[in-house]
Amino acid sequence: MLKDIKNVVRSSKRPISEDCSAGASLMDVATGRVIPINQDSEFIIGRALTSSVIIEELFISRRHCSIKYENNRYFISDLQSGSGTFLNCERLSRSTSNITELRQGDLIGFGDKRKITITFKFILHNISNKKPRLYNEYGLEVYTGEESYKNNITNLYTEILNLKADHIVLRNKAKTELVEMQNMMSNIVEITSIQTKKEQDMIQEMTNEISTLIVKLKDASNDVGSSDSSKQLIYSQLESEFQCSICSELVYKAMTLNCNHTFCEICIETWMNRTKICPVCRAPILTVSNCLALDNYITKICDFIGGAVKDQRQLLLTERLPPKATAKRGRKRGGSNSRRQQPLPPYRFALAGFPDDTYPVEVVDLTNMPR
């Protein structure tokens, strides 16, 4: 008797040959419902009413997967479903020709992209009934915690499947956000580099122009023998290069347009009250920028020449200054208005260089301007 018990225990440690001739079934892990698998025909799981197991969920296809009984074994295959079929935490191939053999205790899961919500356990009847019969025959103790252990394993498998699905969703979301951030940074860097290059080109162009004028002035001063004639030549060169086309004076508070023509501040403001085109080239006026370096340069050259040129420059600066506001004292008296302070007459600027004819205002679309 003892020898027979040892042989039975030794044989229980060997790999059991899974004979599926006695049949198999699927157990719903959530509800415990057992569904027998028909060996005579194809076992279909899907949303269609003709399926062997009907699951009324939107992520389940009409014909989601199938289980076939061939050569005393069971095989499962995915029928090109949308959300996929999971076997022991691994997604099956969507190819109908790729089939996988089912083993005792395999977990078949279904779910959407985020979470697996339906899990079935594959059970072979001959194995589940064989061990208790041997135990009861020889009086061996049946392990009471086996069912609890199986339930814990099933819950862990389900949780692993859900964690894998969540990990895939989070990884795809992080990749998408990273690509969007990289594209945004690339656009910002490109726009900034274009704007910086444009400003550098404009500054370099103005610097070259000023350097050329300085060289011309130096050459002219070297060629002239006397001091008076050299100063007169410098003034002539200065007047020909930096004369305002509107007031015919040296530019005061120089303002440069987008077409690179320069005028006095008050002249171009008065001109723009009538029309928005350049007085020289008739190009539309889009931008007006202050050029303080040019204004200081003209003033220093006039101070260097001195004499009537310096006085004329000072007179122009005085005339272009805005009138000062006068403070009123005392309270208002009645009677004659003869003692009241008369308002200063407004400054009238002679537009000698303004054209007599007018031109239509051109509308420019500023939204398509290059940055």
Secondary structure, 3 states (H helix, E strand, C coil): CHHHHHHHHHHHCCCCCCCCCCCEEEEECCCCCEEECCCCCCEEEECCCCCCEECCCCCCCCCCEEEEEECCEEEEEECCCCCCCEECCEECCCCCCCCEECCCCCEEEEECCCCEEEEEEEEEHHHHHHHHHHHHHHCCCCCCCHHHHHHHHHHHHHHHHHHHHHHHHHHHHHHHHHHHHHHHHHHHHHHHHHHHHHHHHHHHHHHHHHHHHHHHHHHHHHHCCCHHHHHHHHHHHHHHHCECCCCCCECCCCEEECCCCEECHHHHHHHHCCCCECCCCCCECCCEEECHHHHHHHHHHHHHHCHHHHHHHHHHHHHHCCCCCCCCCCCCCCCCCCCCCCCCCCCCCCCCCCCCCCCCCCCCCHHHCCC
